[in-house]
Amino acid sequence: MSHSQYRQSRDVSSFHQLALRTASRSDARIDVLSISALNYDHIYSVDRIEPDHEVASYKTTSAAGGSGANTAVALSLLGATTAIAGIVADDEKGRLLRQSLDKAGVDSSQIITSTSARGATGEAIVFAARIRNGGRMIVVNPGVNNEFAAAVRTTDRLEPLKNAARSARIVHLSSFAGSGERELQGKIVNSLSDDVVVSLNPGQLYALLGVEEVAPIMARADIVFFYETHLDALVGASGSSLEMGSGEWLSERLRKLGEKLQRLEGRSPSVFVIKRSWSSDEAHFLVMSDRCGERHHYCSARVGAGLNTTIDATGAGDAMAAGTLFALLRGAQTRDTVDFAYVMAMCASASLGARAGLPVHADIEERWREHMHGLREPPSILIN
């Protein structure tokens, strides 16, 4: 299929079209290359989070993290061929991050080790409230993550990184704190041919910047992963009279986002996957929408069904992305994809930390039955 045909296919806002493009690159060396900040996480389970409130920590854990790294690890455990680009310091936490990726089978050859005496490996402190709707608070110390773009430039790693991206079926981006790293991501993905699918997990860091700042990346992305609360921040459209999370609310937000991206860059993503809030037992936890917000595909399970297994939502969005991308690589149908993204998010949420609950491929059927509560059978395309 020619590049012009791929451009034309983007006008058909369809997950199926993305699956066809991904299938056309089945001979690619890498299934998914992730370009991500790399952080070592310190997670505290607390009673609640609110200003001027003294909290007790009931359980703590420290482990390797970073949004795109979590997604790469989850995909590798499922059987995908993954690689990651980023930076760590030459310190203990940097070595632990590398070891965690190597153990999961993620190719870490695109990770730079900084020898700067001033820098340390990035860290994140996460406070996860045990009560329902308690939310989380994440404090990030970027460390050498803010040196990634400069290190790529000074070590002549830009062309090798672009070549790695060109050899992937999917290039997955997650947020950095620094503007130079965001610009670097833009240079890389905008150098790719149209047949390489680009996915983006912008997180709160990119959402708060607004559409104008992230447009060069987001407009090239084919699929974008959001939390509901990120949409208002991104499009600057708070105060709507529509109920947050309703189909009408999503359509309004996605339409505004698509219009802004089209005006700024002349293109917009084909698919959005939105992770819902925990605010209602009646709300579906995940929804996939097209670029105009005209078609919504809801997961079969509802939020209330999985609450009893939810311990910590850290990494749930990263696992959601992994489930979606794995289903995309397998050519799964939309409904199966949304349901599997839900199952992966619930697996991550069932343990403290972003990766402790992630399943391996042999566990997919069991985890599906556990978290879908008998609503439907697991699709054979994901488990065979």
Secondary structure, 3 states (H helix, E strand, C coil): CCHHHHHHHHCCCCHHHHHHHHHCCCCCCEEEEEECCCEEEEEEEECCCCCCCCCCEEEEEEEEECHHHHHHHHHHHHCCCEEEEEEEECCHHHHHHHHHHHHHCCEEEEEEEECCCCCCCEEEEEEEECCCCCCEEEEEECHHHHHHHHHHHHCCCHHHHHHHHHCEEEEEEECCCCHHHHHHHHHHHCCCCCCCEEEEECHHHHHCCCHHHHHHHHCCCCEEEEEHHHHHHHHCCCCCCCCCCCHHHHHHHHHHHHHHHHHHHCCCCCEEEEECCCCCCCCECEEEEECCCCCEEECCCEHHHHHHHCCCCCCHHHHHHHHHHHHHHHCCCHHHHHHHHHHHHHHHHCCCCCCCCCCCHHHHHHHHHHHHCCCCCCCHHHHC
